[in-house]
């Protein structure tokens, strides 16, 4: 199955500029909210996941999701 990747531009078009970044370690689950305007529109959300290090446990795996609370 060829799935299209969700890009930051598609999220911005729907009014969402923030992301929630979750630590992927199920023992930690630390999370933070960040503004995604620093990356270009063509960047897929999944490509950002390797760029984060958890500030609580040091884990290098993250899950990145749009902050849908911004959608109006």
Secondary structure as GFF3:
##gff-version 3
##sequence-region A 1 72
A	DSSP	alpha_helix	8	13	.	.	.	ID=ss1
A	DSSP	beta_strand	18	23	.	.	.	ID=ss2
A	DSSP	beta_strand	31	35	.	.	.	ID=ss3
A	DSSP	alpha_helix	45	48	.	.	.	ID=ss4
A	DSSP	three_ten_helix	49	51	.	.	.	ID=ss5
A	DSSP	beta_strand	62	66	.	.	.	ID=ss6
A	DSSP	three_ten_helix	68	70	.	.	.	ID=ss7
###
